[in-house]
Amino acid sequence: MDTHLSQVWFELTDLQVAHGAGAVITTVDGTDYLDLTSGIGVVNTGHCHPRVVEAIREQAGRFIHAQVNCYRHDLLEPLAQRLAEISPPGIEQFFFANSGAEATEAAVKLAKQATGRPNVVVFQGSFHGRTHLTMAMTTSKTVFRAGHAPLPSGVFVAPFPVTFLTAEDEDVAIDRCLREFDLLLATQTAPSETAAVMIEPVLGEGGYVPAPRRFLHGLAERCAQHGILFVADEVQTGFGRTGRMFATDHHDLTPDVVVLAKGIASGFPMSAVGASADLMNRWPVGSHGGTYGGNPMACAAALATLDIMTETEFLPRAAEVGARFRTGLDEIATRFRAIGENRNLGAMLASEIVDDEGCPDPARTAAIMRHLLVEEHVVVMSCGPYGSTLRWIPPLVISDEQIDHALASLDRALIATA
Ligand SMILES: Cc1ncc(COP(=O)(O)O)c(C=O)c1O
């Protein structure tokens, strides 16, 4: 044993980092790396944005912990109000927690209480967290579930149109998935027993697959028809990641419940569940809560994050980042057959790495990531069921030069690993 840390954490790199600024992280030996993970889609405003740092510093001198059940601190209401202003229409009130899993699970608790129904429908390839309930709602990879049975019941899995894997035309895939959703309600969980449908507007861990607009609207219509709550898990897609504040904004969707985390506070642990006052009022007082939810330092970080995103040209720039990256990836794909497909919604980008037969190639993906890390000092993650999807999640403050450097590095990595 050479460590007192649990080995349960999967390690993407062995980097020991000392500090970060913008899109760059610096190791303890002083080497800079371009961070295209954003700490798994969290530091959308970049590492240590000066306004976020200052807000946390100032708040630390006033109140570090003000427990919500005991008393209310002065940033709670302003933050809830700001979130209501930027959220889809009808989302009026917020419950605060600490992690994405806590919030997705809280959203299910709210839906059960508000509807009096027991079940939830999720989608093949989804990732909603690692607690027992959210593990049962997660089907992006078996490793997240294996060995943990029995998982909670009341979770039903419907298909998600992933055309890259099924080689279907998109319209055909959408029609098939909506038909199978209807079949699920007819055969496994009756509408009268279904509290909520939870969906990631862009499948995250499952492979960075944007949900087609017609699919999302088809689901929302069915939910409205049956009194099922439509819950958008915007944990990874929120706060500018897709070039809009939320991914649902691209589709004029009005979810009944939204789940927020990751980018909300630029790295300070915080998450939120948003819904109408009517729904929130059906959540019995005291039936949910938590020691740290609504922590004042997290609220300060979130308010500073929202200031950055609303007072500057942050969102248009996020869209530009996604477009520039995508153009570069598409140009590279014309020269390398190993890139089977590029996809994106804003700056949530994916490249499918395939072998000569066009099948997922996890070994090549790992070799490319290794080359990028060791030779180019560019940190990149993979995702997707076979670990063969390179996912590009740059901090949204990344410069054009840094994007071009990342693309040139990918070019060299594809040559080196051929
Ligand atoms: C869409 C989505 N929902 C929920 C979660 C769980 O968030 P956390 O890891 O903060 O519990 C994640 C984490 O990656 C996610 O991407």
The ligand as an SDF file (V2000), in Angstrom:
LIG
                    3D

 16 16  0  0  0  0  0  0  0  0999 V2000
  -26.7190   13.8550  -16.7760 C   0  0  0  0  0  0  0  0  0  0  0  0
  -26.1530   13.5620  -15.4070 C   0  0  0  0  0  0  0  0  0  0  0  0
  -27.0030   13.3950  -14.3800 N   0  0  0  0  0  0  0  0  0  0  0  0
  -26.5430   13.1260  -13.1460 C   0  0  0  0  0  0  0  0  0  0  0  0
  -25.1880   13.0070  -12.8910 C   0  0  0  0  0  0  0  0  0  0  0  0
  -24.7120   12.7080  -11.5070 C   0  0  0  0  0  0  0  0  0  0  0  0
  -24.0260   13.8240  -10.9890 O   0  0  0  0  0  0  0  0  0  0  0  0
  -23.0140   13.6530   -9.7570 P   0  0  0  0  0  0  0  0  0  0  0  0
  -21.8080   12.9250  -10.2600 O   0  0  0  0  0  0  0  0  0  0  0  0
  -22.7260   15.0660   -9.3380 O   0  0  0  0  0  0  0  0  0  0  0  0
  -23.7410   12.8870   -8.7140 O   0  0  0  0  0  0  0  0  0  0  0  0
  -24.2750   13.1830  -13.9340 C   0  0  0  0  0  0  0  0  0  0  0  0
  -22.8210   13.0370  -13.7100 C   0  0  0  0  0  0  0  0  0  0  0  0
  -22.0180   12.9100  -14.6070 O   0  0  0  0  0  0  0  0  0  0  0  0
  -24.7730   13.4610  -15.2290 C   0  0  0  0  0  0  0  0  0  0  0  0
  -23.9480   13.6220  -16.2780 O   0  0  0  0  0  0  0  0  0  0  0  0
  1  2  1  0
  2  3  1  0
  2 15  2  0
  3  4  2  0
  4  5  1  0
  5  6  1  0
  5 12  2  0
  6  7  1  0
  7  8  1  0
  8  9  2  0
  8 10  1  0
  8 11  1  0
 12 13  1  0
 12 15  1  0
 13 14  2  0
 15 16  1  0
M  END
$$$$
